[in-house]
Every structure is written in C-alpha cells, then in structure tokens.
Amino acid sequence: ADSGEDNTTKEGAILELHPITGRTHQLRIHCAEIGSGIVGDSLYGDSPVPWDAGKPTILRLHAQMLSLRHPRSGEELTFKAPRLW
C-alpha cells in the first residue's frame, strides 16, 4: 500500500512488503530477484551497506505489523511496532 510518503533516499528506499506464503526468506529472495536486495542481507542481497555511521550493519528487515488468529480462542490478534529507520 502507498503511504503517500516519499521513502526514497540516496541510500535506498523503504518498501512496504506483504508476504503471501510465509515461506522462509520469501521477501529476501523476491527482493534479490528483482535486483533490489535488502540492506544488510549478505545471503541474498547486495553487499551489506552501512546506513548509519558508527552503527553495525544489520539486516534491515522489520515487521511493522503482525496479525494472526489465536489458536484456541480464534480471536484476531494484531501487534504493531514503530518503524525503526
């Protein structure tokens, strides 16, 4: 979904991705296949690039929101976190 923000900088872009299958590394592989590896992904992505001077480079993949059904009650649970970068 388009948030209306310009999330592109000279270092890269912040993407909103929606996994479909939940398979391991799904988002990392798809980004690499289109030539836009995730910063810090030394397995599938481009060479790790430090975004923040003086801070160690980590995989810049962050779940901003997770939703799931509770296995016993069936209640829909949603967890939200602030954007880290």
Chimera marker file (.cmm) of the C-alpha trace (Angstrom):
<marker_set name="trace">
<marker id="1" x="0.000" y="0.000" z="0.000" r="1" g="1" b="0" radius="0.5"/>
<marker id="2" x="1.163" y="3.510" z="-0.705" r="1" g="1" b="0" radius="0.5"/>
<marker id="3" x="1.523" y="5.549" z="2.474" r="1" g="1" b="0" radius="0.5"/>
<marker id="4" x="1.843" y="8.775" z="0.490" r="1" g="1" b="0" radius="0.5"/>
<marker id="5" x="5.349" y="9.317" z="1.896" r="1" g="1" b="0" radius="0.5"/>
<marker id="6" x="8.454" y="9.583" z="-0.249" r="1" g="1" b="0" radius="0.5"/>
<marker id="7" x="10.506" y="6.748" z="1.204" r="1" g="1" b="0" radius="0.5"/>
<marker id="8" x="13.396" y="7.009" z="-1.266" r="1" g="1" b="0" radius="0.5"/>
<marker id="9" x="16.810" y="8.372" z="-0.314" r="1" g="1" b="0" radius="0.5"/>
<marker id="10" x="20.226" y="8.317" z="-1.950" r="1" g="1" b="0" radius="0.5"/>
<marker id="11" x="20.985" y="5.241" z="0.186" r="1" g="1" b="0" radius="0.5"/>
<marker id="12" x="17.892" y="3.310" z="-0.896" r="1" g="1" b="0" radius="0.5"/>
<marker id="13" x="14.153" y="3.054" z="-0.374" r="1" g="1" b="0" radius="0.5"/>
<marker id="14" x="11.849" y="1.886" z="2.388" r="1" g="1" b="0" radius="0.5"/>
<marker id="15" x="9.424" y="-0.675" z="0.985" r="1" g="1" b="0" radius="0.5"/>
<marker id="16" x="6.157" y="-1.988" z="2.358" r="1" g="1" b="0" radius="0.5"/>
<marker id="17" x="6.067" y="-5.714" z="1.602" r="1" g="1" b="0" radius="0.5"/>
<marker id="18" x="3.237" y="-8.169" z="2.178" r="1" g="1" b="0" radius="0.5"/>
<marker id="19" x="4.335" y="-11.817" z="2.439" r="1" g="1" b="0" radius="0.5"/>
<marker id="20" x="1.877" y="-14.303" z="0.987" r="1" g="1" b="0" radius="0.5"/>
<marker id="21" x="3.117" y="-17.810" z="1.718" r="1" g="1" b="0" radius="0.5"/>
<marker id="22" x="5.085" y="-17.289" z="4.913" r="1" g="1" b="0" radius="0.5"/>
<marker id="23" x="7.945" y="-19.340" z="3.496" r="1" g="1" b="0" radius="0.5"/>
<marker id="24" x="11.422" y="-18.808" z="4.960" r="1" g="1" b="0" radius="0.5"/>
<marker id="25" x="13.303" y="-15.920" z="3.328" r="1" g="1" b="0" radius="0.5"/>
<marker id="26" x="10.396" y="-15.203" z="0.906" r="1" g="1" b="0" radius="0.5"/>
<marker id="27" x="10.776" y="-11.405" z="0.994" r="1" g="1" b="0" radius="0.5"/>
<marker id="28" x="14.576" y="-11.537" z="0.904" r="1" g="1" b="0" radius="0.5"/>
<marker id="29" x="14.606" y="-13.814" z="-2.156" r="1" g="1" b="0" radius="0.5"/>
<marker id="30" x="11.997" y="-11.812" z="-4.080" r="1" g="1" b="0" radius="0.5"/>
<marker id="31" x="13.808" y="-8.517" z="-3.468" r="1" g="1" b="0" radius="0.5"/>
<marker id="32" x="17.094" y="-10.067" z="-4.615" r="1" g="1" b="0" radius="0.5"/>
<marker id="33" x="15.440" y="-11.490" z="-7.754" r="1" g="1" b="0" radius="0.5"/>
<marker id="34" x="14.304" y="-8.033" z="-8.863" r="1" g="1" b="0" radius="0.5"/>
<marker id="35" x="17.777" y="-6.603" z="-8.238" r="1" g="1" b="0" radius="0.5"/>
<marker id="36" x="16.886" y="-4.706" z="-5.092" r="1" g="1" b="0" radius="0.5"/>
<marker id="37" x="18.453" y="-6.672" z="-2.242" r="1" g="1" b="0" radius="0.5"/>
<marker id="38" x="17.668" y="-5.702" z="1.326" r="1" g="1" b="0" radius="0.5"/>
<marker id="39" x="20.387" y="-3.660" z="3.041" r="1" g="1" b="0" radius="0.5"/>
<marker id="40" x="22.488" y="-5.854" z="5.296" r="1" g="1" b="0" radius="0.5"/>
<marker id="41" x="21.385" y="-9.133" z="3.646" r="1" g="1" b="0" radius="0.5"/>
<marker id="42" x="24.711" y="-10.854" z="2.994" r="1" g="1" b="0" radius="0.5"/>
<marker id="43" x="22.998" y="-14.108" z="1.937" r="1" g="1" b="0" radius="0.5"/>
<marker id="44" x="20.640" y="-12.902" z="-0.835" r="1" g="1" b="0" radius="0.5"/>
<marker id="45" x="21.126" y="-9.162" z="-1.040" r="1" g="1" b="0" radius="0.5"/>
<marker id="46" x="23.719" y="-6.779" z="-2.273" r="1" g="1" b="0" radius="0.5"/>
<marker id="47" x="26.910" y="-6.411" z="-0.290" r="1" g="1" b="0" radius="0.5"/>
<marker id="48" x="25.969" y="-5.062" z="3.152" r="1" g="1" b="0" radius="0.5"/>
<marker id="49" x="25.971" y="-1.270" z="3.176" r="1" g="1" b="0" radius="0.5"/>
<marker id="50" x="26.066" y="0.640" z="6.473" r="1" g="1" b="0" radius="0.5"/>
<marker id="51" x="23.151" y="3.086" z="6.639" r="1" g="1" b="0" radius="0.5"/>
<marker id="52" x="24.015" y="4.635" z="9.982" r="1" g="1" b="0" radius="0.5"/>
<marker id="53" x="27.586" y="5.809" z="10.543" r="1" g="1" b="0" radius="0.5"/>
<marker id="54" x="29.129" y="4.176" z="13.587" r="1" g="1" b="0" radius="0.5"/>
<marker id="55" x="26.419" y="1.511" z="13.955" r="1" g="1" b="0" radius="0.5"/>
<marker id="56" x="26.867" y="-2.112" z="12.887" r="1" g="1" b="0" radius="0.5"/>
<marker id="57" x="25.141" y="-3.138" z="9.677" r="1" g="1" b="0" radius="0.5"/>
<marker id="58" x="22.222" y="-5.458" z="10.338" r="1" g="1" b="0" radius="0.5"/>
<marker id="59" x="19.572" y="-6.948" z="8.099" r="1" g="1" b="0" radius="0.5"/>
<marker id="60" x="17.142" y="-4.072" z="7.555" r="1" g="1" b="0" radius="0.5"/>
<marker id="61" x="14.005" y="-6.182" z="7.541" r="1" g="1" b="0" radius="0.5"/>
<marker id="62" x="11.464" y="-5.182" z="10.177" r="1" g="1" b="0" radius="0.5"/>
<marker id="63" x="7.876" y="-6.286" z="10.771" r="1" g="1" b="0" radius="0.5"/>
<marker id="64" x="5.834" y="-3.183" z="11.479" r="1" g="1" b="0" radius="0.5"/>
<marker id="65" x="2.628" y="-5.175" z="11.968" r="1" g="1" b="0" radius="0.5"/>
<marker id="66" x="1.794" y="-8.834" z="12.521" r="1" g="1" b="0" radius="0.5"/>
<marker id="67" x="-1.723" y="-10.264" z="12.582" r="1" g="1" b="0" radius="0.5"/>
<marker id="68" x="-2.766" y="-13.793" z="13.456" r="1" g="1" b="0" radius="0.5"/>
<marker id="69" x="-5.631" y="-15.828" z="14.880" r="1" g="1" b="0" radius="0.5"/>
<marker id="70" x="-5.184" y="-17.121" z="18.399" r="1" g="1" b="0" radius="0.5"/>
<marker id="71" x="-5.039" y="-20.937" z="18.091" r="1" g="1" b="0" radius="0.5"/>
<marker id="72" x="-7.508" y="-21.584" z="20.920" r="1" g="1" b="0" radius="0.5"/>
<marker id="73" x="-9.907" y="-18.638" z="21.026" r="1" g="1" b="0" radius="0.5"/>
<marker id="74" x="-9.865" y="-17.824" z="17.315" r="1" g="1" b="0" radius="0.5"/>
<marker id="75" x="-9.544" y="-14.136" z="18.248" r="1" g="1" b="0" radius="0.5"/>
<marker id="76" x="-7.767" y="-11.969" z="15.652" r="1" g="1" b="0" radius="0.5"/>
<marker id="77" x="-4.646" y="-10.506" z="17.264" r="1" g="1" b="0" radius="0.5"/>
<marker id="78" x="-2.656" y="-7.624" z="15.788" r="1" g="1" b="0" radius="0.5"/>
<marker id="79" x="0.698" y="-6.398" z="17.036" r="1" g="1" b="0" radius="0.5"/>
<marker id="80" x="2.192" y="-3.101" z="15.840" r="1" g="1" b="0" radius="0.5"/>
<marker id="81" x="5.674" y="-1.644" z="16.253" r="1" g="1" b="0" radius="0.5"/>
<marker id="82" x="7.109" y="1.722" z="15.280" r="1" g="1" b="0" radius="0.5"/>
<marker id="83" x="9.273" y="1.977" z="12.183" r="1" g="1" b="0" radius="0.5"/>
<marker id="84" x="12.916" y="1.603" z="13.230" r="1" g="1" b="0" radius="0.5"/>
<marker id="85" x="14.565" y="3.623" z="10.459" r="1" g="1" b="0" radius="0.5"/>
<link id1="1" id2="2" r="1" g="1" b="0" radius="0.2"/>
<link id1="2" id2="3" r="1" g="1" b="0" radius="0.2"/>
<link id1="3" id2="4" r="1" g="1" b="0" radius="0.2"/>
<link id1="4" id2="5" r="1" g="1" b="0" radius="0.2"/>
<link id1="5" id2="6" r="1" g="1" b="0" radius="0.2"/>
<link id1="6" id2="7" r="1" g="1" b="0" radius="0.2"/>
<link id1="7" id2="8" r="1" g="1" b="0" radius="0.2"/>
<link id1="8" id2="9" r="1" g="1" b="0" radius="0.2"/>
<link id1="9" id2="10" r="1" g="1" b="0" radius="0.2"/>
<link id1="10" id2="11" r="1" g="1" b="0" radius="0.2"/>
<link id1="11" id2="12" r="1" g="1" b="0" radius="0.2"/>
<link id1="12" id2="13" r="1" g="1" b="0" radius="0.2"/>
<link id1="13" id2="14" r="1" g="1" b="0" radius="0.2"/>
<link id1="14" id2="15" r="1" g="1" b="0" radius="0.2"/>
<link id1="15" id2="16" r="1" g="1" b="0" radius="0.2"/>
<link id1="16" id2="17" r="1" g="1" b="0" radius="0.2"/>
<link id1="17" id2="18" r="1" g="1" b="0" radius="0.2"/>
<link id1="18" id2="19" r="1" g="1" b="0" radius="0.2"/>
<link id1="19" id2="20" r="1" g="1" b="0" radius="0.2"/>
<link id1="20" id2="21" r="1" g="1" b="0" radius="0.2"/>
<link id1="21" id2="22" r="1" g="1" b="0" radius="0.2"/>
<link id1="22" id2="23" r="1" g="1" b="0" radius="0.2"/>
<link id1="23" id2="24" r="1" g="1" b="0" radius="0.2"/>
<link id1="24" id2="25" r="1" g="1" b="0" radius="0.2"/>
<link id1="25" id2="26" r="1" g="1" b="0" radius="0.2"/>
<link id1="26" id2="27" r="1" g="1" b="0" radius="0.2"/>
<link id1="27" id2="28" r="1" g="1" b="0" radius="0.2"/>
<link id1="28" id2="29" r="1" g="1" b="0" radius="0.2"/>
<link id1="29" id2="30" r="1" g="1" b="0" radius="0.2"/>
<link id1="30" id2="31" r="1" g="1" b="0" radius="0.2"/>
<link id1="31" id2="32" r="1" g="1" b="0" radius="0.2"/>
<link id1="32" id2="33" r="1" g="1" b="0" radius="0.2"/>
<link id1="33" id2="34" r="1" g="1" b="0" radius="0.2"/>
<link id1="34" id2="35" r="1" g="1" b="0" radius="0.2"/>
<link id1="35" id2="36" r="1" g="1" b="0" radius="0.2"/>
<link id1="36" id2="37" r="1" g="1" b="0" radius="0.2"/>
<link id1="37" id2="38" r="1" g="1" b="0" radius="0.2"/>
<link id1="38" id2="39" r="1" g="1" b="0" radius="0.2"/>
<link id1="39" id2="40" r="1" g="1" b="0" radius="0.2"/>
<link id1="40" id2="41" r="1" g="1" b="0" radius="0.2"/>
<link id1="41" id2="42" r="1" g="1" b="0" radius="0.2"/>
<link id1="42" id2="43" r="1" g="1" b="0" radius="0.2"/>
<link id1="43" id2="44" r="1" g="1" b="0" radius="0.2"/>
<link id1="44" id2="45" r="1" g="1" b="0" radius="0.2"/>
<link id1="45" id2="46" r="1" g="1" b="0" radius="0.2"/>
<link id1="46" id2="47" r="1" g="1" b="0" radius="0.2"/>
<link id1="47" id2="48" r="1" g="1" b="0" radius="0.2"/>
<link id1="48" id2="49" r="1" g="1" b="0" radius="0.2"/>
<link id1="49" id2="50" r="1" g="1" b="0" radius="0.2"/>
<link id1="50" id2="51" r="1" g="1" b="0" radius="0.2"/>
<link id1="51" id2="52" r="1" g="1" b="0" radius="0.2"/>
<link id1="52" id2="53" r="1" g="1" b="0" radius="0.2"/>
<link id1="53" id2="54" r="1" g="1" b="0" radius="0.2"/>
<link id1="54" id2="55" r="1" g="1" b="0" radius="0.2"/>
<link id1="55" id2="56" r="1" g="1" b="0" radius="0.2"/>
<link id1="56" id2="57" r="1" g="1" b="0" radius="0.2"/>
<link id1="57" id2="58" r="1" g="1" b="0" radius="0.2"/>
<link id1="58" id2="59" r="1" g="1" b="0" radius="0.2"/>
<link id1="59" id2="60" r="1" g="1" b="0" radius="0.2"/>
<link id1="60" id2="61" r="1" g="1" b="0" radius="0.2"/>
<link id1="61" id2="62" r="1" g="1" b="0" radius="0.2"/>
<link id1="62" id2="63" r="1" g="1" b="0" radius="0.2"/>
<link id1="63" id2="64" r="1" g="1" b="0" radius="0.2"/>
<link id1="64" id2="65" r="1" g="1" b="0" radius="0.2"/>
<link id1="65" id2="66" r="1" g="1" b="0" radius="0.2"/>
<link id1="66" id2="67" r="1" g="1" b="0" radius="0.2"/>
<link id1="67" id2="68" r="1" g="1" b="0" radius="0.2"/>
<link id1="68" id2="69" r="1" g="1" b="0" radius="0.2"/>
<link id1="69" id2="70" r="1" g="1" b="0" radius="0.2"/>
<link id1="70" id2="71" r="1" g="1" b="0" radius="0.2"/>
<link id1="71" id2="72" r="1" g="1" b="0" radius="0.2"/>
<link id1="72" id2="73" r="1" g="1" b="0" radius="0.2"/>
<link id1="73" id2="74" r="1" g="1" b="0" radius="0.2"/>
<link id1="74" id2="75" r="1" g="1" b="0" radius="0.2"/>
<link id1="75" id2="76" r="1" g="1" b="0" radius="0.2"/>
<link id1="76" id2="77" r="1" g="1" b="0" radius="0.2"/>
<link id1="77" id2="78" r="1" g="1" b="0" radius="0.2"/>
<link id1="78" id2="79" r="1" g="1" b="0" radius="0.2"/>
<link id1="79" id2="80" r="1" g="1" b="0" radius="0.2"/>
<link id1="80" id2="81" r="1" g="1" b="0" radius="0.2"/>
<link id1="81" id2="82" r="1" g="1" b="0" radius="0.2"/>
<link id1="82" id2="83" r="1" g="1" b="0" radius="0.2"/>
<link id1="83" id2="84" r="1" g="1" b="0" radius="0.2"/>
<link id1="84" id2="85" r="1" g="1" b="0" radius="0.2"/>
</marker_set>
